[in-house]
Amino acid sequence: MQNIVTNILQKTFNVSPKIHLTLAESNYIVNLNGRPVAAQTQSQYDSSSGVLNITTYIRIDQIDPAASQEYKASLLIHEIVHAYIFTHPEVLNGLTQHAYMLQNYIDGILGLCKLSFPLTSQQAASLALGGLGDDMTGTQAFADALTKYGFTTDNNSNNYQFYLQQFQYGTIGIHCND
């Protein structure tokens, strides 16, 4: 996992900090609208030691027990990108974190998903886009991204959620061991 996180930061942000990654369960994480979310991250960069301390909280009741490894990995990748942005908010230039991620890092997340798992480009794109949530769907930027990756907003197999939900509920993908 350490190598994957370092690889994300190197390829995505061109930095190679030392990383301390902590995964913890929480029953209390919610989004800004008060709705439960599957994961949330806090991070702090110690410039004197060059260590990025990341704590990702996982809300188990928001993740289907049958969820695939691909889905869980994409969730962690998404949270790790948040961790870096939290410690470098100057990169946002007025954008929300999800808008910034959509604009700058979906290709990197997609590539890492394909590198880590035997996925088609569209499957990887669905996982990369999946974490952007309600704050990006319906925007022109999100519609443009859907078009870029060959998706439509119709409720059919060309909808990005078609693949995402199959990975999310374990219909496709690599199953996790209990």
Helices and strands as residue ranges (DSSP letters): H 2-13, E 18-25, E 39-46, E 51-58, G 60-62, H 69-87, G 89-92, H 97-104, H 106-116, H 121-130, H 140-148, H 160-168
